[in-house]
């Protein structure tokens, strides 16, 4: 039997309307029709369009004969299923979804907290694992004692702080301290980030807060730890935002405030939170009764760095020449996380060189890698660039050798490192410093500009290599005038808003000042930089022979350090005699 070709339903209708269709047979699923041509007849089939006009009326209007085939006798079953089955499926799916959501706190479980739970004392961290933050550990020891011996406090009527807020720069050990508290106390520990509370759906954050505290109360005594609290704890607005853009975050914060106020003194649930931006937190969150105690976890001092290095050194094999005291002195300003990374990088360096133990040289290389970036000996400079970089770095070193307060120059290198450093001068502190005097700031600016001064003195022109130095010098000079009040004409007035004490940024926003004051500030900044630059030029002119000879040595060796560098820098003379 020949296969009947299919035509589009629109073509079928067009043939009907042009009186070319002779016979039509209509069945439930298809239409067969015969088209008369000039010399022949062709039979086709098409699929009916249920949304089209009434076909019998159209056929009758155009005088087309048609027959309708009856459906099979068992078609009632298909009709019944088509009518009854879809509603049954919809009802069943709805019932299953309702049952699932009731057991999971909302659609797809979004209302449930995502807190990571650690069993009693199973955080894997003790106070012995946390070094360099002795004052913070002492503050938190009371929390541990309360969780272990609550009767000792309750019988005297004392109330343990309901909340402890850990504040400090990133990497200082705030999360580690919270884990240590739970580990020492041997209680369950619920950990969650502030950003995990808020989702796309309105009300999810508040639901997760409720769920988190409900779980904690069922396992009391326990600790709830919220990292990056500022993600949900920022100060609320004045309620005038018509778009409601912050409604979800504010609802989450309101629920958190309610849960903290809802504690009763003996339920044994303690909230510990961490942030490096305490100044943006809502005042209602910081007040006594919620976060009763604020513990500062700052960068470690020298003794703290020794303790931290000792803790991390216990996990690696050190050579006999490694001096942790010297490392602690050289790493002023680094956090606990930085020091952990330093030890790990040194171990990787030793393994790369197939050593049996980590040597001090590995720590030196690791420190430079962390500070400046990866060494790139494959980057080849042309002779002019290489010479320019050498004079530039020697200029930094010679000027820095005479400046107060910044420590000694330990190394000069013209080996490219990192993203854009074609060379570097390593100046290490002799001790921890917490203040900078005015002459030290000016000396630091002069050291930064020493490279550019050397280029101009030797070549009579400057390169783009000093761009980062100029940026740092300008920021430092601006701070001296606008933030530290180090000018005779403007006096001790702050013209800039101080940034967060735990922020690593270098920029401060200026207050609104008059045009005359702004002009005076810019004049004083330029005057400060010009004075420092002239000082650097004078030093290099006075030590021109030393500049030339040292540069030639550096071009030959690529790196100057140790006793040979000390001997060179000891020859630098002040132009003032």
C-alpha positions as CSV (number, residue, x, y, z in Angstrom):
1,X,0.0,0.0,0.0
2,X,1.4,3.3,-1.0
3,X,2.2,5.9,1.6
4,X,-0.1,8.9,1.6
5,X,1.9,12.2,1.7
6,X,1.2,14.7,4.4
7,X,0.3,18.3,3.8
8,X,0.0,21.3,6.2
9,X,-3.5,22.0,7.5
10,X,-3.3,25.5,6.0
11,X,-2.6,24.0,2.6
12,X,-5.7,21.8,3.0
13,X,-7.9,24.8,3.9
14,X,-6.6,26.7,0.9
15,X,-7.4,23.8,-1.4
16,X,-10.9,23.7,0.0
17,X,-11.5,27.4,-0.5
18,X,-10.3,27.2,-4.1
19,X,-12.6,24.3,-4.9
20,X,-9.8,21.8,-5.7
21,X,-10.9,19.2,-3.0
22,X,-13.2,16.5,-4.2
23,X,-13.6,14.2,-1.2
24,X,-12.8,14.4,2.5
25,X,-12.7,11.7,5.1
26,X,-12.6,12.9,8.7
27,X,-11.3,10.6,11.5
28,X,-10.5,11.5,15.1
29,X,-6.7,11.9,14.5
30,X,-6.4,12.8,10.8
31,X,-8.1,14.1,7.7
32,X,-7.7,12.4,4.3
33,X,-8.7,14.3,1.2
34,X,-8.5,14.0,-2.6
35,X,-7.3,16.9,-4.7
36,X,-8.4,17.2,-8.3
37,X,-5.8,18.5,-10.7
38,X,-6.1,19.0,-14.4
39,X,-5.2,15.4,-15.4
40,X,-5.1,13.5,-12.2
41,X,-6.2,13.1,-8.6
42,X,-3.9,13.0,-5.5
43,X,-4.8,11.9,-2.0
44,X,-3.2,13.5,1.0
45,X,-3.6,13.6,4.8
46,X,-3.3,16.4,7.3
47,X,-3.6,16.8,11.1
48,X,-6.6,18.9,12.1
49,X,-6.1,22.1,14.0
50,X,-8.3,22.1,17.0
51,X,-8.4,25.9,17.2
52,X,-9.4,26.4,13.6
53,X,-12.9,27.3,12.3
54,X,-15.6,24.6,12.1
55,X,-14.5,22.2,9.3
56,X,-17.9,20.8,8.4
57,X,-19.3,24.3,7.9
58,X,-16.4,25.2,5.6
59,X,-16.8,22.0,3.6
60,X,-20.5,22.5,3.1
61,X,-20.0,26.1,2.1
62,X,-17.7,25.0,-0.6
63,X,-19.7,22.0,-1.8
64,X,-17.2,19.4,-0.7
65,X,-18.4,15.9,0.0
66,X,-17.2,14.5,3.3
67,X,-17.6,11.5,5.6
68,X,-16.9,11.2,9.3
69,X,-15.5,8.0,10.7
70,X,-16.7,7.0,14.2
71,X,-14.1,6.5,17.0
72,X,-13.3,3.0,18.2
73,X,-15.7,1.5,20.7
74,X,-13.0,1.5,23.5
75,X,-12.2,5.2,23.1
76,X,-14.2,6.1,26.2
77,X,-11.3,4.8,28.3
78,X,-8.9,7.3,26.7
79,X,-11.4,10.1,27.1
80,X,-11.8,9.2,30.8
81,X,-8.1,9.2,31.4
82,X,-7.6,12.4,29.5
83,X,-10.2,14.1,31.7
84,X,-9.5,12.6,35.1
85,X,-5.7,11.8,35.1
86,X,-4.2,15.4,35.0
87,X,-6.1,16.7,38.0
88,X,-5.2,13.5,40.0
89,X,-1.5,14.0,39.1
90,X,-1.6,17.7,40.1
91,X,-3.3,16.9,43.4
92,X,-0.8,14.1,44.2
93,X,2.2,16.3,43.3
94,X,0.9,19.1,45.5
95,X,0.4,16.7,48.4
96,X,4.0,15.4,48.1
97,X,5.4,18.9,47.8
98,X,3.5,20.0,50.9
99,X,4.7,17.0,52.9
100,X,8.3,17.7,51.8
101,X,8.3,21.4,52.6
102,X,6.7,20.8,56.0
103,X,9.6,18.5,56.8
104,X,12.3,20.8,55.4
105,X,11.3,24.2,56.5
106,X,10.1,25.7,53.2
107,X,10.3,25.3,49.5
108,X,13.4,23.2,48.7
109,X,14.4,23.6,52.4
110,X,15.5,27.3,52.0
111,X,14.1,28.1,55.4
112,X,16.4,25.8,57.2
113,X,19.7,27.1,58.5
114,X,22.9,25.9,56.7
115,X,25.0,25.9,59.9
116,X,27.8,23.3,60.0
117,X,27.5,21.4,63.2
118,X,30.4,20.0,65.2
119,X,29.8,17.4,67.9
120,X,30.8,18.0,71.5
121,X,34.5,19.0,71.6
122,X,35.0,17.8,68.0
123,X,36.1,21.1,66.4
124,X,39.7,19.8,66.4
125,X,41.0,23.0,67.9
126,X,42.2,23.8,71.4
127,X,43.6,27.0,73.0
128,X,47.0,25.5,72.6
129,X,46.5,25.7,68.8
130,X,45.8,29.4,69.0
131,X,48.9,31.5,69.6
132,X,49.8,35.2,69.6
133,X,46.5,36.4,71.0
134,X,46.9,35.9,74.7
135,X,44.6,38.7,75.8
136,X,41.8,37.5,73.6
137,X,42.2,33.9,75.0
138,X,41.9,35.2,78.5
139,X,38.7,37.0,77.7
140,X,37.2,33.9,76.2
141,X,38.4,31.6,79.0
142,X,35.5,32.9,81.1
143,X,33.1,31.6,78.4
144,X,34.7,28.2,78.6
145,X,34.6,28.1,82.3
146,X,30.9,29.0,82.3
147,X,30.1,26.3,79.9
148,X,32.0,23.8,82.0
149,X,31.0,25.1,85.5
150,X,27.9,27.2,85.1
151,X,26.9,26.7,88.8
152,X,30.0,28.6,89.9
153,X,28.5,31.8,88.3
154,X,24.7,31.3,88.7
155,X,24.9,30.8,92.5
156,X,26.5,34.2,92.8
157,X,23.9,35.8,90.5
158,X,26.5,36.4,87.8
159,X,25.4,36.3,84.2
160,X,27.7,35.1,81.5
161,X,27.8,37.4,78.4
162,X,25.1,36.5,76.0
163,X,27.2,37.4,73.1
164,X,30.9,37.9,72.4
165,X,31.9,40.0,69.4
166,X,35.4,39.3,68.0
167,X,36.8,42.2,66.0
168,X,40.1,42.5,64.2
169,X,41.8,42.4,60.8
170,X,41.3,39.4,58.4
171,X,43.5,36.5,59.2
172,X,44.2,37.2,62.9
173,X,42.4,34.0,64.2
174,X,38.9,35.1,65.1
175,X,37.3,31.9,63.7
176,X,40.0,29.8,65.2
177,X,39.4,31.3,68.6
178,X,35.7,30.5,68.4
179,X,36.5,26.9,67.5
180,X,38.9,26.7,70.4
181,X,36.3,27.9,72.8
182,X,33.9,25.1,71.7
183,X,36.8,22.6,71.7
184,X,37.9,23.4,75.2
185,X,34.4,23.5,76.6
186,X,33.4,20.2,74.9
187,X,30.1,21.5,73.7
188,X,28.3,21.4,70.3
189,X,29.5,24.2,67.9
190,X,27.2,25.7,65.2
191,X,29.1,27.6,62.5
192,X,27.6,29.8,59.8
193,X,28.6,32.8,57.7
194,X,26.5,35.9,57.7
195,X,26.0,35.8,54.0
196,X,24.4,32.3,54.3
197,X,21.3,33.7,56.0
198,X,20.1,35.8,53.1
199,X,18.7,34.4,49.9
200,X,16.6,35.5,47.0
201,X,13.3,34.7,48.8
202,X,11.9,37.2,51.2
203,X,11.7,35.9,54.8
204,X,14.3,33.1,54.3
205,X,16.9,34.9,56.4
206,X,14.6,35.3,59.4
207,X,13.5,31.7,59.1
208,X,17.1,30.5,59.1
209,X,17.9,32.5,62.2
210,X,14.9,31.0,64.0
211,X,15.9,27.5,62.9
212,X,19.5,28.0,63.9
213,X,18.6,29.1,67.4
214,X,16.0,26.4,67.8
215,X,18.6,23.7,67.0
216,X,21.1,25.3,69.4
217,X,18.6,25.5,72.3
218,X,17.8,21.8,71.9
219,X,21.5,21.0,72.3
220,X,22.4,23.5,75.0
221,X,24.9,24.2,76.4
222,X,26.5,25.1,73.0
223,X,28.1,27.8,70.9
224,X,26.7,29.5,67.8
225,X,29.4,31.2,65.7
226,X,28.5,33.7,63.0
227,X,31.4,34.7,60.8
228,X,31.4,38.0,58.8
229,X,28.5,39.4,60.9
230,X,28.5,42.7,59.0
231,X,26.8,40.8,56.1
232,X,23.5,40.9,58.0
233,X,24.3,43.3,60.9
234,X,24.8,46.6,59.1
235,X,23.1,49.6,60.5
236,X,19.5,49.8,59.4
237,X,18.3,52.8,57.3
238,X,15.7,55.4,58.1
239,X,12.9,53.3,56.5
240,X,12.5,55.7,53.6
241,X,13.8,53.4,50.9
242,X,10.7,53.0,48.6
243,X,12.2,50.1,46.8
244,X,12.7,48.0,49.9
245,X,16.1,46.8,48.7
246,X,17.3,46.1,52.2
247,X,14.1,44.7,53.6
248,X,15.3,41.1,53.6
249,X,18.6,41.9,55.4
250,X,16.8,44.0,57.9
251,X,14.2,41.3,58.6
252,X,17.1,38.9,59.2
253,X,18.8,41.4,61.6
254,X,15.5,42.0,63.4
255,X,15.0,38.3,64.0
256,X,18.6,38.0,65.2
257,X,18.0,40.8,67.7
258,X,14.9,39.1,68.9
259,X,16.5,35.8,69.4
260,X,19.4,37.3,71.3
261,X,17.0,39.2,73.5
262,X,15.0,36.1,74.0
263,X,17.7,34.2,75.8
264,X,17.2,33.5,79.4
265,X,20.3,33.6,81.5
266,X,20.6,29.9,82.1
267,X,19.9,28.3,78.8
268,X,23.6,27.9,78.0
269,X,23.5,29.1,74.4
270,X,26.3,31.6,73.7
271,X,26.6,33.5,70.5
272,X,30.1,34.4,69.2
273,X,30.4,36.5,66.1
274,X,33.3,37.9,64.1
275,X,33.8,40.9,61.9
276,X,36.5,43.2,60.7
277,X,34.1,46.1,60.2
278,X,32.6,46.8,63.7
279,X,31.9,50.4,62.8
280,X,29.1,49.5,60.4
281,X,27.2,47.3,62.8
282,X,23.8,48.4,64.0
283,X,23.9,50.0,67.4
284,X,21.1,47.8,68.7
285,X,23.3,44.8,67.9
286,X,26.3,46.1,69.7
287,X,24.6,47.2,72.9
288,X,25.0,45.3,76.2
289,X,22.4,42.6,76.5
290,X,23.2,41.3,73.1
291,X,26.9,41.5,72.5
292,X,28.0,42.2,76.1
293,X,31.7,41.8,75.4
294,X,33.8,43.0,72.5
295,X,37.2,41.2,72.1
296,X,39.8,42.7,69.9
297,X,41.9,40.2,68.0
298,X,44.7,42.3,66.6
299,X,47.8,41.6,64.6
300,X,50.4,39.8,66.8
301,X,53.4,41.6,68.2
302,X,56.8,40.2,68.1
303,X,56.4,37.7,70.9
304,X,53.1,36.7,69.5
305,X,54.7,36.0,66.1
306,X,57.3,33.9,67.8
307,X,54.5,31.8,69.4
308,X,52.6,31.5,66.1
309,X,55.7,30.4,64.2
310,X,56.5,27.9,66.9
311,X,53.0,26.3,66.6
312,X,53.3,26.0,62.8
313,X,56.9,24.9,63.0
314,X,55.9,21.9,65.1
315,X,54.3,20.4,62.0
316,X,57.4,20.7,59.8
317,X,61.0,19.7,60.0
318,X,63.3,22.7,60.5
319,X,67.0,22.9,59.9
320,X,69.5,23.9,62.6
321,X,70.1,27.4,61.1
322,X,66.4,28.5,61.3
323,X,66.0,31.4,63.8
324,X,62.3,31.9,64.6
325,X,63.2,34.9,66.7
326,X,64.7,36.6,63.7
327,X,61.8,35.6,61.5
328,X,59.4,37.1,64.0
329,X,61.4,40.4,63.9
330,X,61.4,40.5,60.1
331,X,57.6,39.8,59.8
332,X,56.2,42.8,61.5
333,X,52.6,43.5,60.6
334,X,51.9,40.0,59.4
335,X,48.8,38.1,60.7
336,X,48.6,34.6,61.9
337,X,47.3,33.5,58.5
338,X,50.2,35.2,56.8
339,X,52.7,33.4,59.1
340,X,51.0,30.0,58.5
341,X,51.3,30.7,54.8
342,X,54.9,31.7,55.2
343,X,55.8,28.4,56.9
344,X,54.0,26.4,54.3
345,X,55.7,28.3,51.4
346,X,59.1,27.6,53.0
347,X,58.3,23.9,53.3
348,X,57.3,23.9,49.6
349,X,60.6,25.6,48.7
350,X,62.6,23.0,50.6
351,X,60.7,20.1,49.0
352,X,61.2,21.7,45.6
353,X,65.0,21.6,46.2
354,X,64.9,18.0,47.6
355,X,66.1,19.1,51.1
356,X,65.6,17.0,54.2
357,X,64.7,20.0,56.3
358,X,63.6,23.6,55.9
359,X,66.6,26.0,56.0
360,X,66.6,29.7,56.7
361,X,67.2,30.4,53.1
362,X,63.9,28.7,52.3
363,X,62.2,31.1,54.7
364,X,63.9,34.1,53.1
365,X,62.7,33.0,49.6
366,X,59.2,32.3,50.9
367,X,59.1,35.7,52.6
368,X,60.0,37.5,49.4
369,X,57.5,35.4,47.4
370,X,54.7,36.3,49.9
371,X,55.8,40.0,50.0
372,X,56.8,40.7,46.4
373,X,55.5,37.8,44.3
374,X,56.9,34.9,42.3
375,X,60.4,35.3,40.8
376,X,60.3,35.6,37.0
377,X,63.7,35.0,35.6
378,X,62.2,34.3,32.3
379,X,61.3,37.9,31.9
380,X,64.2,39.4,29.9
381,X,64.8,43.2,30.0
382,X,66.8,45.0,27.4
383,X,70.1,46.6,28.5
384,X,68.6,50.1,28.9
385,X,65.7,48.8,31.0
386,X,67.9,46.6,33.1
387,X,70.3,49.5,33.8
388,X,67.4,51.8,34.6
389,X,66.0,49.3,37.1
390,X,69.4,48.9,38.7
391,X,70.0,52.6,39.2
392,X,66.4,52.9,40.5
393,X,66.8,50.3,43.2
394,X,70.2,51.5,44.3
395,X,68.7,55.0,44.6
396,X,66.1,53.6,47.0
397,X,68.8,51.8,49.1
398,X,71.2,54.7,49.4
399,X,68.5,57.2,50.4
400,X,66.9,54.6,52.8
401,X,70.2,54.0,54.5
402,X,70.2,57.5,55.9
403,X,66.5,57.8,56.8
404,X,65.3,57.3,60.4
405,X,62.7,54.8,61.6
406,X,62.2,52.4,58.7
407,X,64.8,49.7,59.6
408,X,67.7,48.6,57.6
409,X,68.0,47.8,53.9
410,X,68.6,44.0,53.7
411,X,68.5,43.2,50.0
412,X,68.5,44.8,46.5
413,X,67.4,42.8,43.5
414,X,66.9,43.4,39.8
415,X,65.2,40.0,39.3
416,X,61.6,40.7,38.2
417,X,58.9,39.4,40.5
418,X,55.1,39.4,40.7
419,X,53.0,41.3,38.2
420,X,54.9,44.5,37.6
421,X,58.0,44.5,39.9
422,X,61.1,44.6,37.7
423,X,63.2,44.9,40.9
424,X,62.8,45.6,44.5
425,X,64.6,46.9,47.6
426,X,63.9,45.0,50.8
427,X,63.9,47.2,53.9
428,X,63.2,45.3,57.2
429,X,62.2,46.8,60.6
430,X,64.4,46.3,63.6
431,X,61.4,46.2,66.0
432,X,57.6,46.6,66.1
433,X,56.6,50.2,65.7
434,X,53.2,51.6,66.7
435,X,53.8,55.3,66.0
436,X,55.5,57.3,63.2
437,X,57.2,60.6,63.9
438,X,57.0,63.5,61.4
439,X,60.7,63.2,60.3
440,X,60.2,59.4,59.8
441,X,57.2,60.1,57.5
442,X,59.3,62.6,55.5
443,X,62.2,60.1,55.4
444,X,59.9,57.4,54.1
445,X,58.7,59.6,51.3
446,X,62.2,60.5,50.4
447,X,63.1,56.8,50.3
448,X,60.2,56.1,48.0
449,X,61.3,58.9,45.7
450,X,65.0,57.8,45.7
451,X,64.5,55.6,42.7
452,X,63.1,58.4,40.5
453,X,65.8,60.8,41.8
454,X,68.5,58.3,40.7
455,X,67.0,57.9,37.2
456,X,66.8,61.7,36.7
457,X,70.3,62.2,38.1
458,X,71.9,59.6,35.8
459,X,69.8,59.7,32.6
460,X,68.4,63.2,32.8
461,X,64.9,61.7,32.3
462,X,62.6,59.4,34.3
463,X,60.7,56.2,33.5
464,X,57.3,54.8,34.3
465,X,58.9,52.5,36.9
466,X,58.4,55.0,39.7
467,X,54.6,55.1,39.3
468,X,53.9,52.9,42.3
469,X,56.4,54.8,44.4
470,X,54.8,58.1,43.5
471,X,51.4,56.7,44.4
472,X,52.5,55.6,47.9
473,X,54.4,58.8,48.5
474,X,51.4,60.9,47.6
475,X,49.1,58.9,49.9
476,X,51.6,59.2,52.7
477,X,52.0,63.0,52.2
478,X,48.2,63.5,52.0
479,X,47.7,61.6,55.3
480,X,50.4,63.7,57.0
481,X,48.5,66.9,56.0
482,X,44.8,65.9,56.2
483,X,44.8,63.2,58.8
484,X,47.8,63.6,61.1
485,X,47.8,67.4,61.2
486,X,51.5,67.7,60.3
487,X,51.4,71.2,58.8
488,X,52.2,74.6,60.3
489,X,49.6,76.6,58.3
490,X,46.6,74.3,58.7
491,X,47.5,73.1,62.1
492,X,46.1,70.0,64.0
493,X,42.8,69.8,62.0
494,X,41.6,66.5,60.4
495,X,40.4,67.2,56.8
496,X,39.9,63.5,56.0
497,X,37.6,60.8,57.4
498,X,39.6,58.1,59.0
499,X,39.0,54.6,57.5
500,X,38.3,51.5,59.6
501,X,41.1,50.7,62.0
502,X,41.0,47.1,60.7
503,X,41.1,48.0,57.0
504,X,44.2,47.5,54.9
505,X,43.3,50.2,52.4
506,X,45.4,53.3,52.0
507,X,42.8,55.8,51.0
508,X,40.8,58.2,53.2
509,X,37.8,60.3,52.0
510,X,38.2,64.0,52.4
511,X,35.7,66.0,54.3
512,X,33.8,68.8,52.5
513,X,36.1,71.9,52.7
514,X,36.2,75.3,51.1
515,X,38.0,75.9,47.8
516,X,40.7,77.9,49.5
517,X,41.4,75.1,52.0
518,X,41.4,72.5,49.3
519,X,44.0,74.6,47.3
520,X,46.1,74.9,50.5
521,X,46.0,71.2,51.2
522,X,47.2,70.4,47.6
523,X,49.9,73.0,48.0
524,X,51.2,71.5,51.2
525,X,51.1,68.0,49.8
526,X,53.2,69.1,46.8
527,X,55.5,71.0,49.2
528,X,56.0,67.9,51.3
529,X,56.8,65.7,48.3
530,X,59.1,68.3,46.7
531,X,61.0,68.7,49.9
532,X,61.5,64.9,50.3
533,X,62.4,64.6,46.6
534,X,65.0,67.3,46.8
535,X,66.5,65.6,49.9
536,X,66.8,62.3,47.9
537,X,68.5,64.1,45.0
538,X,70.9,65.8,47.4
539,X,71.9,62.5,49.0
540,X,72.5,60.8,45.7
541,X,74.5,63.7,44.3
542,X,76.7,63.7,47.4
543,X,77.2,59.9,46.9
544,X,77.3,59.8,43.1
545,X,80.5,57.6,43.0
546,X,78.9,55.1,45.4
547,X,75.7,55.1,43.3
548,X,77.7,54.3,40.1
549,X,79.9,51.6,41.7
550,X,77.0,49.9,43.5
551,X,74.9,49.8,40.4
552,X,77.7,48.1,38.4
553,X,78.0,45.5,41.2
554,X,74.2,44.9,41.1
555,X,74.2,44.6,37.3
556,X,76.9,41.9,37.6
557,X,75.3,40.0,40.5
558,X,71.6,40.8,40.1
559,X,71.2,40.5,43.9
560,X,73.0,42.3,46.7
561,X,72.5,41.3,50.3
562,X,74.3,40.2,53.5
563,X,77.7,41.6,54.5
564,X,78.6,43.0,51.1
565,X,75.4,45.2,51.1
566,X,76.1,46.3,54.7
567,X,79.6,47.3,53.7
568,X,78.3,49.4,50.8
569,X,75.6,51.1,52.8
570,X,77.9,52.0,55.6
571,X,79.7,54.3,53.1
572,X,76.7,56.4,52.5
573,X,77.3,60.0,53.7
574,X,74.8,62.7,54.5
575,X,75.1,65.9,52.3
576,X,75.0,67.9,55.5
577,X,78.1,66.2,56.7
